[in-house]
Amino acid sequence: MSLAQKLTEERRSRLAAERMLELKQAELFAANRKLGEHAQQLTEEIVETRAEVETIRDENQRVKSDLTAANQRIALTERRLWQSIDAIKDGFALFNGDNNLIMANRSYLHVFDGLEMVKPGINIVTILQLLTDEGIVNTGEMAPRVWRQRLIERLQQPVPESTVIRLWNGKYIKLVNQRGAGGDLVSLCLDITATVEYEEQLKEARSVAESANRAKSSFLANMSHEIRTPMNGVVGMADVLTDTGLSAEQKLYVDTIKNSGEALLVIINDVLDYSKIEARKLELHPEPFDLERIIQEILMLLQPSARDKGIDLLLDYDLFLPTQLIGDPGRLRQVLTNLIGNAVKFTARGYVLVRVTGVPGEAGGPTDVHVSIEDTGIGIPADMVGHIFGEFNQVENERNRQFDGTGLGLAISQRLIDLMGGEIWVTSEEGVGSNFGFQVALTPSGAAPLPHPTLPEGLKHVLVVDDIEANRTILERQIGHLGVSVTCCENGAQALERLDDSVDLILTDHHMPGMDGLEMTSHLRAQGNETPVIMLSSNLGAVEGNPARKHLLGLMQKPVPRQSLMARLGALAMEPSNPSQQAAPIAKAPTLQTPRQRAMRILAAEDNKTNQLVFRKMIKDLDVDLTFANNGEEAIARFRTIQPDLIFMDISMPRMDGKQATTAIRALEAKSGGHVPIVALTAHAMDGDDKGILAAGLDHYLTKPLRKPQIIERILAAHPPDARAPMPPDTEPVKETADQLDG
């Protein structure tokens, strides 16, 4: 090989070695670079790990610190809680599920002072044994063993009832126990000595209050008697004086005396009734009665007052509601009189409507009866409606200062409705009118409802004429229920326009604006129309004196009882065919009577001379033989000698009172036979007085001041068949007026 070739090969080898060296250097550099990067990564991981370790170390330190603080707070809380439990005056103890004592405060352990056995670990049964054996507890008449057994059985209950024990020193401890979820038993021993002593003081105070209440009731009863006795003379003599010949001025004076006396009696009755209600001594006396009749009677008594003011009294009694019910008619009458009387008093124009509705109960059960009294009076301001049933409250402003009253009527009505288990309410708008209502549950008495009358064949269409819409609606409903077509008109002129040949009967009001009922009837007859006309009027006297009366088929007093209206419609077939000619009175056939040689004998036992005079004057027009007795002993003597047909017996008399005299008379009758009616005349008008009086053997009960209609009613009821009639057969008993209404 030539030298040049050798040099070339050498140069090539040297170049290859250099390239290999550079390659290795590059690889080494890359490896160093990777190693550096890995070292940097490891360094960073070490730093991070160190940071994490430091964080965990700090967290552990913080947790340890928090746990230490929490343990300290728990220990502090437990210490404070126990100090609080240990400081309370009532005993506290905690037992485990086996009834062994875990802990107890000083008040609990103080009861066992000196007994070292009472400490944690003692069983509750042992504690009960120590209570009785050491005389710590007063078991009274109960044997210690029985007492312990009773308390052990109590602790075995899931929820032990609290009980009261008495310690040897007179203290009363109330034991309250509660089982926890784990069976632990918490026991509280509450010192209720002060409460027991206070209850004893309350019992003593109640006894004193009841004694004072009895004294008050006795005072009220005595006051009632003492006031009513002279009031009987005042009102009774004024009543008698009214029947004598008086001038107009004298009659005004007598009426003023009588009305003032009646007003005073209303106040007395209100005060007495409210006192009895407050003392919870007023009792209800349920009995069968006719609700519709009671309302009708109240409306008739208030009719004169309403007529003087020119307002109408209306009654809308649900056609499907029974009228025969069971309740306390006297108290219902009192509530209705208060509400309806107020409506009349505070209404100057328009009407007062009594609406009775309700749904009969199932299978003869109680019926919810709703009664509302709607008026068009002065109304009640909105801010006073909530106070209207309060005691001694009247809605007073410049418009109604003229109205008198105690302000107790509505309060008494509310209490009475509450006693009946009902509810009373009022809605009103000032200047428009008021609506008072109440709801009570009354049981039907079982009496058969009155049958509908059989109407004449020709009665198919009735024309009702009345200016008051409520009255037209009532008549339309009542007559329409009988299957008769009804057309309503607001006045006489409208009735004349709508009258045609289809109308069989006209029912018209008396007083109407524009053309009244009499003027309308006169126009009909002048036109030759003979359609029968029946007039409904609140003032029958004014109609009877009018020449147009001859054109009427009939005249009925408003408000017309539903039964009376139905009966009149049913009797139309008996009316004369020509309505313009009045039927002549039906002559009654003379009744053959056995000659009566004696007058009815009446014995009146009354020690007050004024009351004797009043009684004598009240029955002076009756054909009776009246004898007076001044006391009970005289009444018994007169009973033996005159053999009376009826006895009026005063209750409060000297030497022997009316109840004692009645008992003696009933004893005499038991031997000889017979039964003479005895009527109590008494000034005792407190609720409940009638029970004691009637229990003595009296048959009836009348309170003073005496009412002439009631006296005559009792005499007529007791009239024996072998005595002359006390009143002529064609004489009607005197009826009470609205002024005689005793609220």
LOFI-541658 format. One record per residue (C-alpha): x, y, z; residue in three letters. Coordinates in pm, whole numbers, padded with zeros to 5 digits, always signed. Layout:
REM residues N
XYZALA ...
//
This chain:
REM residues 743
+00000+00000+00000MET +00135+00331-00089SER +00210+00598+00161LEU -00064+00815+00030ALA -00315+00542+00083GLN -00184+00484+00433LYS -00215+00852+00512LEU -00562+00855+00371THR -00665+00558+00583GLU -00507+00712+00892GLU -00684+01042+00828ARG -01010+00856+00780ARG -00959+00665+01106SER -00872+00981+01291ARG -01186+01151+01156LEU -01402+00851+01253ALA -01252+00855+01603ALA -01323+01226+01632GLU -01679+01175+01518ARG -01719+00892+01768MET -01575+01115+02039LEU -01811+01398+01954GLU -02099+01152+01951LEU -02005+01018+02292LYS -01959+01369+02422GLN -02307+01457+02293ALA -02455+01148+02458GLU -02271+01228+02777LEU -02403+01585+02767PHE -02756+01460+02713ALA -02714+01212+02996ALA -02577+01487+03219ASN -02866+01709+03123ARG -03120+01434+03204LYS -02940+01360+03526LEU -02956+01726+03614GLY -03323+01742+03536GLU -03389+01430+03745HIS -03182+01572+04028ALA -03383+01894+04007GLN -03708+01696+04016GLN -03590+01497+04315LEU -03490+01817+04487THR -03835+01966+04426GLU -04007+01648+04550GLU -03793+01650+04860ILE -03890+02014+04920VAL -04258+01934+04871GLU -04237+01630+05097THR -04065+01832+05362ARG -04345+02096+05332ALA -04611+01829+05362GLU -04442+01679+05661VAL -04423+02022+05820GLU -04794+02077+05746THR -04894+01742+05893ILE -04681+01810+06194ARG -04848+02151+06238ASP -05197+01998+06189GLU -05126+01727+06444ASN -05007+01988+06683GLN -05323+02197+06623ARG -05549+01894+06667VAL -05374+01807+06990LYS -05419+02166+07100SER -05792+02166+07005ASP -05850+01836+07183LEU -05686+01970+07493THR -05900+02287+07477ALA -06216+02081+07414ALA -06140+01854+07706ASN -06084+02157+07921GLN -06416+02310+07810ARG -06600+01980+07869ILE -06450+01954+08212ALA -06546+02316+08284LEU -06900+02261+08157THR -06941+01944+08360GLU -06807+02121+08664ARG -07038+02419+08618ARG -07337+02193+08543LEU -07280+01989+08854TRP -07222+02302+09062GLN -07553+02435+08931SER -07735+02109+09006ILE -07572+02092+09346ASP -07675+02450+09421ALA -08048+02422+09340ILE -08282+02391+09633LYS -08473+02098+09484ASP -08333+01747+09502GLY -08171+01582+09198PHE -08048+01225+09164ALA -07940+01002+08877LEU -07978+00623+08885PHE -07852+00366+08633ASN -08060+00099+08462GLY -08031-00123+08774ASP -08171+00161+08991ASN -07835+00214+09162ASN -07748+00572+09255LEU -07488+00734+09030ILE -07492+01085+09168MET -07712+01316+09381ALA -07695+01681+09481ASN -07678+01818+09835ARG -08052+01896+09852SER -08133+01534+09777TYR -07879+01401+10031LEU -07984+01657+10293HIS -08305+01463+10353VAL -08088+01167+10461PHE -07858+01376+10681ASP -07656+01145+10907GLY -07719+00833+10702LEU -07383+00741+10547GLU -07543+00455+10356MET -07692+00700+10109VAL -07409+00739+09860LYS -07335+00634+09498PRO -07409+00265+09449GLY -07710+00243+09686ILE -08025+00096+09531ASN -08343+00301+09515ILE -08539+00026+09698VAL -08301+00067+09994THR -08361+00443+09983ILE -08738+00386+10007LEU -08683+00151+10302GLN -08475+00417+10479LEU -08748+00676+10420LEU -09004+00468+10607THR -08780+00294+10863ASP -08614+00617+10975GLU -08941+00806+10987GLY -08830+01054+10723ILE -09156+01029+10531VAL -09509+01057+10671ASN -09711+00774+10519THR -10031+00879+10699GLY -10279+00599+10743GLU -10098+00385+10483MET -09874+00104+10610ALA -09500+00155+10531PRO -09482-00166+10329ARG -09786-00067+10119VAL -09644+00282+10070TRP -09312+00142+09947ARG -09484-00104+09717GLN -09690+00174+09563ARG -09379+00379+09483LEU -09187+00077+09351ILE -09474-00010+09115GLU -09479+00351+09004ARG -09108+00340+08911LEU -09169+00030+08697GLN -09398+00223+08466GLN -09252+00338+08128PRO -09347+00697+08213VAL -09387+00722+08592PRO -09657+00963+08702GLU -09557+01237+08942SER -09661+01190+09304THR -09649+01395+09624VAL -09505+01275+09956ILE -09504+01449+10294ARG -09191+01456+10511LEU -09173+01437+10890TRP -09126+01816+10914ASN -09448+01895+10726GLY -09289+01972+10390LYS -09453+01847+10073TYR -09223+01698+09805ILE -09334+01629+09450LYS -09146+01336+09292LEU -09090+01361+08916VAL -08910+01072+08745ASN -08804+01017+08384GLN -08640+00712+08224ARG -08365+00777+07970GLY -08295+00585+07649ALA -08031+00369+07818GLY -08250+00289+08117GLY -08105+00559+08341ASP -08354+00718+08581LEU -08357+01090+08654VAL -08530+01181+08980SER -08639+01534+09073LEU -08768+01615+09422CYS -08955+01948+09408LEU -09045+02132+09727ASP -09410+02238+09676ILE -09484+02327+10038THR -09552+02691+09951ALA -09788+02586+09671THR -09982+02350+09898VAL -10010+02618+10164GLU -10128+02865+09899TYR -10391+02617+09781GLU -10510+02582+10138GLU -10535+02961+10157GLN -10729+02961+09831LEU -10971+02700+09968LYS -11023+02912+10276GLU -11069+03223+10062ALA -11311+03035+09839ARG -11508+02928+10144SER -11524+03291+10256VAL -11623+03403+09904ALA -11895+03139+09882GLU -12025+03251+10218SER -12024+03611+10094ALA -12196+03498+09775ASN -12467+03323+09976ARG -12508+03640+10178ALA -12534+03837+09853LYS -12792+03595+09714SER -12987+03620+10038SER -12965+04000+10019PHE -13081+04001+09656LEU -13371+03769+09736ALA -13470+03986+10030ASN -13429+04302+09821MET -13646+04148+09552SER -13915+04071+09807HIS -13899+04406+09982GLU -13911+04603+09656ILE -14176+04394+09485ARG -14414+04409+09781THR -14466+04789+09766PRO -14436+04782+09387MET -14732+04547+09382ASN -14932+04823+09548GLY -14805+05092+09311VAL -14845+04903+08983VAL -15152+04711+09093GLY -15345+05017+09209MET -15242+05205+08895ALA -15382+04912+08695ASP -15705+04919+08895VAL -15729+05296+08866LEU -15704+05267+08487THR -16041+05086+08483ASP -16217+05376+08656THR -16359+05689+08494GLY -16063+05917+08433LEU -16009+06233+08240SER -15744+06240+07972ALA -15505+06420+08204GLU -15568+06178+08490GLN -15520+05880+08259LYS -15185+06026+08150LEU -15077+06050+08515TYR -15189+05693+08590VAL -15017+05556+08280ASP -14698+05738+08381THR -14709+05582+08729ILE -14772+05237+08584LYS -14507+05261+08312ASN -14250+05394+08558SER -14322+05105+08793GLY -14292+04855+08508GLU -13962+05013+08401ALA -13831+04979+08757LEU -13930+04612+08759LEU -13741+04554+08435VAL -13428+04698+08595ILE -13476+04485+08908ILE -13526+04171+08699ASN -13216+04241+08491ASP -12999+04293+08798VAL -13133+03983+08972LEU -13098+03766+08661ASP -12744+03884+08597TYR -12648+03823+08959SER -12779+03467+08937LYS -12592+03409+08611ILE -12268+03545+08757GLU -12308+03318+09059ALA -12377+03023+08823ARG -12702+02957+09006LYS -12935+03001+08711LEU -13070+02673+08579GLU -13266+02589+08266LEU -13600+02409+08284HIS -13664+02226+07953PRO -14022+02142+07861GLU -14232+02117+07543PRO -14336+02451+07395PHE -14444+02616+07071ASP -14165+02844+06945LEU -14376+03010+06676GLU -14649+03087+06927ARG -14402+03239+07173ILE -14263+03471+06905ILE -14615+03560+06795GLN -14714+03648+07152GLU -14407+03870+07192ILE -14484+04049+06867LEU -14842+04105+06979MET -14727+04251+07311LEU -14487+04485+07130LEU -14743+04573+06865GLN -14879+04887+07041PRO -14530+05035+07070SER -14454+04951+06707ALA -14788+05090+06590ARG -14727+05419+06772ASP -14397+05454+06586LYS -14544+05348+06252GLY -14321+05043+06206ILE -14427+04694+06100ASP -14354+04372+06289LEU -14298+04071+06061LEU -14249+03701+06129LEU -14099+03460+05876ASP -14109+03109+06024TYR -13958+02834+05809ASP -14241+02626+05665LEU -14043+02304+05709PHE -13923+02372+06062LEU -14120+02212+06349PRO -14282+02454+06591THR -14325+02210+06880GLN -13983+02189+07049LEU -13829+02108+07386ILE -13635+02378+07570GLY -13671+02643+07836ASP -13956+02857+07701PRO -13923+03117+07976GLY -13557+03190+07906ARG -13605+03177+07528LEU -13892+03421+07568ARG -13663+03645+07773GLN -13392+03643+07503VAL -13644+03705+07224LEU -13812+03984+07421THR -13476+04154+07476ASN -13371+04130+07111LEU -13707+04213+06953ILE -13777+04484+07213GLY -13440+04646+07138ASN -13512+04633+06766ALA -13845+04810+06818VAL -13689+05062+07058LYS -13409+05162+06823PHE -13616+05165+06501THR -13799+05484+06408ALA -13926+05380+06065ARG -13943+05074+05847GLY -13988+04732+06002TYR -13860+04466+06241VAL -13842+04118+06089LEU -13805+03800+06294VAL -13681+03514+06075ARG -13666+03155+06206VAL -13486+02891+06000THR -13325+02556+06063GLY -13282+02200+05947VAL -13461+01924+06143PRO -13226+01667+06293GLY -13219+01305+06184GLU -13439+01048+06358ALA -13588+01299+06596GLY -13249+01438+06702GLY -13182+01801+06797PRO -13266+02067+06541THR -13032+02362+06488ASP -13268+02657+06513VAL -13146+02993+06383HIS -13338+03306+06485VAL -13249+03646+06343SER -13406+03982+06425ILE -13354+04230+06145GLU -13443+04599+06185ASP -13412+04921+05990THR -13308+05123+06295GLY -13017+05350+06384ILE -12756+05075+06359GLY -12436+05037+06557ILE -12101+05205+06483PRO -11836+04959+06362ALA -11609+05032+06660ASP -11887+04948+06905MET -12013+04619+06760VAL -11755+04420+06956GLY -11872+04572+07287HIS -12247+04543+07238ILE -12281+04228+07452PHE -12081+04370+07742GLY -12225+04439+08085GLU -12394+04777+08133PHE -12303+04875+07777ASN -12515+05091+07552GLN -12409+05240+07223VAL -12444+05599+07329GLU -12431+05901+07107ASN -12637+06213+07052GLU -12899+06020+06854ARG -12983+05755+07111ASN -12947+05924+07448ARG -13326+05918+07455GLN -13331+05539+07500PHE -13338+05408+07855ASP -13221+05077+07993GLY -12974+04909+08224THR -12749+04790+07943GLY -12780+04436+08083LEU -13035+04295+07838GLY -12789+04185+07571LEU -12535+04063+07827ALA -12804+03848+07990ILE -12919+03722+07650SER -12566+03616+07561GLN -12521+03433+07892ARG -12856+03255+07851LEU -12772+03143+07497ILE -12435+03020+07625ASP -12616+02819+07894LEU -12824+02661+07619MET -12508+02564+07433GLY -12580+02806+07150GLY -12421+03111+06994GLU -12534+03471+06957ILE -12403+03734+06715TRP -12475+04074+06564VAL -12409+04246+06233THR -12490+04611+06186SER -12438+04916+05969GLU -12477+05256+06126GLU -12774+05443+05986GLY -12902+05135+05798VAL -13001+04882+06063GLY -12892+04582+06266SER -12933+04207+06257ASN -12914+04019+06587PHE -12919+03642+06567GLY -12869+03332+06775PHE -12848+02958+06720GLN -12958+02688+06964VAL -13012+02314+06933ALA -13368+02217+07031LEU -13522+01873+07020THR -13866+01836+06854PRO -14130+01743+07109SER -14281+01479+06886GLY -14613+01658+06845ALA -14774+01601+06507ALA -14742+01898+06269PRO -15056+02088+06185LEU -15214+01960+05863PRO -15246+02192+05566HIS -15600+02326+05524PRO -15824+02207+05245THR -15866+02510+05021LEU -16185+02591+04833PRO -16200+02469+04475GLU -16216+02823+04340GLY -15904+02952+04517LEU -15629+02934+04253LYS -15479+03283+04238HIS -15416+03531+04523VAL -15307+03894+04484LEU -15084+04012+04773VAL -15060+04389+04823VAL -14799+04523+05067ASP -14541+04802+05046ASP -14281+04604+05245ILE -14092+04356+05030GLU -14009+04124+05321ALA -14377+04087+05407ASN -14469+04018+05044ARG -14202+03749+05030THR -14329+03583+05347ILE -14692+03576+05230LEU -14592+03458+04882GLU -14396+03167+05031ARG -14669+03067+05277GLN -14951+03079+05026ILE -14747+02935+04742GLY -14666+02635+04961HIS -15037+02549+04946LEU -15022+02523+04567GLY -15185+02860+04503VAL -15051+03107+04244SER -14944+03439+04399VAL -14897+03783+04245THR -14735+04059+04454CYS -14787+04434+04432CYS -14623+04721+04618GLU -14930+04946+04661ASN -15299+04983+04585GLY -15252+05162+04254ALA -15029+04885+04119GLN -15278+04624+04240ALA -15562+04792+04048LEU -15352+04783+03732GLU -15258+04415+03764ARG -15596+04288+03882LEU -15776+04065+03631ASP -16043+03797+03627ASP -15795+03526+03727SER -15753+03669+04078VAL -15975+03486+04329ASP -15868+03667+04648LEU -15683+03982+04752ILE -15470+03997+05067LEU -15385+04359+05134THR -15199+04560+05395ASP -15380+04850+05559HIS -15132+05138+05565HIS -14945+05188+05237MET -14805+05499+05067PRO -15007+05656+04789GLY -15317+05441+04817MET -15387+05233+05124ASP -15582+04909+05141GLY -15918+05065+05226LEU -15894+05316+04942GLU -15802+05038+04701MET -16101+04830+04812THR -16336+05128+04773SER -16208+05182+04418HIS -16269+04814+04340LEU -16626+04827+04462ARG -16690+05154+04280ALA -16582+04981+03958GLN -16820+04694+04028GLY -16539+04446+04108ASN -16649+04201+04376GLU -16318+04016+04426THR -16300+03916+04796PRO -16055+04126+05002VAL -15899+04028+05335ILE -15712+04306+05510MET -15411+04264+05740LEU -15380+04554+05982SER -15188+04636+06300SER -15468+04876+06407ASN -15801+04696+06389LEU -15984+04982+06563GLY -15899+05226+06284ALA -16039+04985+06025VAL -16356+04902+06215GLU -16447+05268+06233GLY -16397+05329+05861ASN -16699+05321+05624PRO -16496+05111+05379ALA -16494+04827+05635ARG -16815+04692+05484LYS -16632+04613+05160HIS -16391+04372+05331LEU -16446+04000+05349LEU -16226+03974+05656GLY -15991+04164+05885LEU -15690+04008+06059MET -15443+04144+06315GLN -15081+04187+06202LYS -14854+04007+06232PRO -15084+03723+06131VAL -15001+03382+06280PRO -14934+03132+06006ARG -15192+02889+06145GLN -15456+03163+06162SER -15393+03264+05801LEU -15403+02904+05681MET -15724+02841+05875ALA -15885+03155+05731ARG -15799+03053+05376LEU -15935+02707+05440GLY -16264+02855+05568ALA -16322+03076+05263LEU -16589+02838+05134ALA -16796+02932+05439MET -16784+03306+05360GLU -17083+03481+05199PRO -17082+03475+04820SER -17120+03855+04809ASN -16818+04004+04987PRO -16979+04347+05007SER -17242+04209+05239GLN -17114+04103+05577GLN -17240+03776+05707ALA -17465+03809+06004ALA -17319+03683+06328PRO -17392+03318+06381ILE -17641+03289+06660ALA -17534+03051+06927LYS -17792+02805+07045ALA -17879+02860+07409PRO -17701+02619+07634THR -17905+02441+07895LEU -17729+02484+08225GLN -17796+02347+08565THR -17905+02628+08803PRO -17611+02739+09009ARG -17693+02867+09354GLN -17350+02979+09468ARG -17056+03188+09360ALA -16709+03048+09324MET -16530+03062+09664ARG -16180+03211+09668ILE -15950+03231+09968LEU -15660+03480+09954ALA -15392+03462+10225ALA -15214+03799+10234GLU -15077+03991+10533ASP -15023+04325+10352ASN -15334+04544+10358LYS -15232+04729+10044THR -15193+04403+09855ASN -15533+04291+09984GLN -15684+04608+09841LEU -15507+04560+09509VAL -15624+04200+09483PHE -15983+04292+09574ARG -15995+04568+09312LYS -15847+04345+09043MET -16130+04092+09068ILE -16409+04331+09168LYS -16591+04269+08839ASP -16590+03890+08886LEU -16882+03699+09035ASP -16685+03535+09316VAL -16699+03506+09694ASP -16364+03640+09822LEU -16229+03579+10173THR -15898+03708+10310PHE -15666+03551+10567ALA -15392+03761+10731ASN -15145+03475+10787ASN -15096+03104+10741GLY -15281+03002+11056GLU -15587+03200+10951GLU -15565+03047+10604ALA -15588+02696+10753ILE -15884+02800+10967ALA -16064+02963+10672ARG -15993+02652+10462PHE -16179+02442+10715ARG -16479+02674+10733THR -16546+02806+10380ILE -16415+02510+10173GLN -16269+02730+09895PRO -16255+02637+09529ASP -15923+02819+09484LEU -15657+02955+09720ILE -15417+03241+09647PHE -15136+03198+09898MET -14878+03464+09985ASP -14547+03303+10079ILE -14393+03547+10328SER -14641+03593+10615MET -14600+03624+10994PRO -14663+03341+11240ARG -14692+03082+10961MET -14572+03133+10602ASP -14745+03018+10288GLY -14541+02701+10238LYS -14612+02581+10592GLN -14982+02661+10552ALA -14994+02475+10221THR -14829+02170+10375THR -15089+02171+10652ALA -15377+02206+10402ILE -15244+01917+10193ARG -15225+01705+10510ALA -15593+01783+10581LEU -15686+01690+10223GLU -15500+01361+10258ALA -15743+01267+10534LYS -16065+01410+10389SER -15997+01379+10017GLY -16005+01639+09741GLY -15746+01880+09606HIS -15791+02258+09604VAL -15566+02446+09358PRO -15328+02675+09547ILE -15156+02959+09365VAL -14843+03114+09518ALA -14836+03494+09523LEU -14486+03600+09614THR -14241+03884+09585ALA -13955+03629+09578HIS -13862+03628+09211ALA -13512+03483+09217MET -13452+03192+08982ASP -13496+02871+09175GLY -13746+03015+09424ASP -14028+02844+09233ASP -13877+02499+09301LYS -13893+02536+09678GLY -14238+02688+09665ILE -14395+02434+09431LEU -14227+02152+09623ALA -14435+02252+09926ALA -14752+02145+09745GLY -14855+02462+09561LEU -14987+02422+09207ASP -14887+02749+09042HIS -14644+03033+09095TYR -14709+03406+09029LEU -14465+03683+09115THR -14549+04030+09235LYS -14647+04282+09123PRO -14960+04090+09033LEU -15103+04104+08683ARG -15478+04114+08643LYS -15482+03884+08336PRO -15283+03618+08522GLN -15512+03634+08825ILE -15824+03601+08610ILE -15666+03319+08410GLU -15606+03117+08727ARG -15960+03181+08850ILE -16117+03069+08521LEU -15896+02759+08514ALA -16010+02657+08864ALA -16381+02732+08812HIS -16584+02435+08946PRO -16883+02310+08747PRO -17131+02362+09035ASP -17057+02735+09070ALA -17169+03034+08866ARG -16928+03147+08596ALA -16697+03418+08735PRO -16730+03609+08405MET -17013+03629+08150PRO -16962+03374+07869PRO -16921+03645+07603ASP -16660+03842+07800THR -16298+03803+07695GLU -16028+03804+07961PRO -15818+04117+07977VAL -15507+04091+07764LYS -15171+04227+07865GLU -15040+04523+07667THR -14684+04584+07570ALA -14652+04819+07867ASP -14714+04523+08097GLN -14428+04325+07954LEU -14196+04232+08238ASP -13853+04205+08078GLY 
//
